[in-house]
Amino acid sequence: MDKTKITVLGGGISGLATAYWLDRAGYSVTVLEANSEPGGSMNTRREHGFLVDYGANSGLDTTPEIGQLVKEAGLKDDWVYADLSGNRRYILKHHRLYALPTQPLAFIKTQLFSTRAKLRLLAEPFIGRSEDGYYQSISQFVTRRLGREFLDYAVNPFVAGVFAGNPENLSVKSAFPKLYHLEEAYGGLIKGLIKGAKERRKRAETSKQSARMFSFKDGMQALPKAIAARLGETVKVNCRVEKVKKSESSYQVLYDQNGQSGQVDPDIIVSAIPAYNAANVFAELDDRLCTHLNQIYYPPVKVLFLGYKKAAIGRALDGFGFLIPEKEKKTFLGAIWSSTIFPGRSRDDTEAFTLFVGGARSPELVENEEGSLNAAVIREFQKIMRIDERPLFIKERIWPQSIPQYQLGYIEHERYFEQFEENHPGIFLSGNYRGGISVSDCIKNSHLNYLRVVEYAMTL
Ligand SMILES: Cc1cc2nc3c(=O)[nH]c(=O)nc-3n(C[C@H](O)[C@H](O)[C@H](O)COP(=O)(O)OP(=O)(O)OC[C@H]3O[C@@H](n4cnc5c(N)ncnc54)[C@H](O)[C@@H]3O)c2cc1C
């Protein structure tokens, strides 16, 4: 095969997965990664007997490409699924934790929602379709279909848990396309959930609600590290891409590796770096692209990892953790009971928890942090969990720009990305600001991008 040269910008899961499939198909691939190690938002450390995931904590096994990638990366034996109790998620309401009901009987019995809110749900199948989900916020959509209480005590905390986001600002169609599709295609969420299951079976896909949650014995970063190891010298670390320029025949990628300038002249570029970095890299090629990319908001998030003696925990750890609705006015968004979900996260006599602070709900807490924030968060957490001893172990990481927010009107960005790709044949824009932010969406989209690249390469 003619060795078409492909340069992938960014060694997070999006860049590495695409690079892996292209390399396997016989193309000459180079990955340029600014950090000293691959992984991006999948970042794990083993410290003092704890396994700390500072970024993504788990993935959902929604699509066959994930299993294929895990096996081919040599991680089949290290792949761990969450304990089934991980399906139980708690929501904080008036200082108490209530399990979020997932079955009709549990929904009828739960005290999380009032009788009025439960009766309101019965009206859902009779509410008509709405117009233009791109300009409709999640909160407008959910309030109209399911009522205000459902927004406040189910969707608001859920959106904080997934996007570190705020349902008032996110576009329902861009951020949760499958949810909007249920209304668009079937006329309602309840009808759609029942009928949509058949469609997914045909595509061999699993819904996010029923997909199994996974990680690896050595944490989430194990996957990008294993892919990078398979790719070998193809992956260049400490290599920051500075500019992409047009050349006579195709493109030039200018980079800095350990203080030394370098250049590659690929036939094809796959950009899998965050939007705010891509804005600088492509500035010379297209001003408007740069404006669109810079408009994408990435709120700051602080991840606080806490380790305690097992005996200090005053309540049963029988779930995934808990999420906090904005109405409850706490300093943090929620907590994952890390050592309950996956094995090997802490020593046998300890428990590990991962807390999230800030996000689009309260960015100022992280931006204007004064020394007392951790103490306030830990105090509130311990009260909810009935813990009256200090943590044995505290670690934190701040992500100044954490997760892209698919806000109202995001479609304008998405349309321009398509236009840019048409105007610049051979450049493909990828990464978690297109098509979904979860690790599983990133892998699925990387596979689609790989197919798009192959299709284009055949025309060269
Ligand atoms: C705190 C946090 C918790 C999360 N939790 C979960 C979770 O539990 N489950 C889940 O499914 N998802 C979670 N996510 C989201 C998910 O981890 C990310 O969306 C996904 O990993 C993004 O992958 P990516 O490759 O698209 O981008 P990134 O991981 O951001 O990778 C981009 C890479 O590009 C590199 N780069 C940037 N600029 C340049 C440049 N100029 N030159 C070269 N390289 C460059 C960066 O160093 C980085 O390695 C979480 C995210 C965060 C931040």
The ligand as an ORCA input file, in Angstrom:
! r2SCAN-3c Opt
* xyz 0 1
  C     -12.108     15.604     35.709
  C     -12.700     14.809     34.568
  C     -13.464     13.683     34.845
  C     -14.016     12.938     33.808
  N     -14.714     11.798     34.108
  C     -15.162     11.009     33.098
  C     -15.718      9.719     33.377
  O     -15.754      9.261     34.528
  N     -16.183      8.992     32.330
  C     -16.106      9.432     31.037
  O     -16.555      8.720     30.133
  N     -15.541     10.630     30.743
  C     -15.052     11.414     31.735
  N     -14.433     12.606     31.452
  C     -14.345     13.041     30.045
  C     -13.295     12.254     29.245
  O     -12.232     11.876     30.080
  C     -12.739     13.119     28.119
  O     -13.781     13.734     27.389
  C     -11.876     12.304     27.149
  O     -10.900     11.564     27.836
  C     -11.254     13.286     26.164
  O     -10.345     12.650     25.326
  P      -9.709     13.439     24.101
  O      -8.627     12.580     23.561
  O     -10.759     13.887     23.169
  O      -9.080     14.777     24.717
  P      -7.962     14.948     25.826
  O      -7.998     13.849     26.788
  O      -8.119     16.339     26.324
  O      -6.590     14.813     25.010
  C      -6.070     15.860     24.241
  C      -4.553     15.719     24.237
  O      -4.018     16.731     23.401
  C      -2.807     17.197     23.987
  N      -2.516     18.529     23.438
  C      -3.128     19.708     23.697
  N      -2.570     20.704     22.951
  C      -1.599     20.124     22.221
  C      -0.669     20.621     21.251
  N      -0.658     21.925     20.893
  N       0.203     19.752     20.698
  C       0.196     18.430     21.027
  N      -0.651     17.917     21.941
  C      -1.545     18.759     22.521
  C      -3.106     17.189     25.475
  O      -1.910     17.170     26.231
  C      -3.929     15.913     25.616
  O      -3.122     14.797     25.921
  C     -13.832     13.362     32.464
  C     -13.058     14.492     32.186
  C     -12.483     15.208     33.219
  C     -11.614     16.402     32.912
*
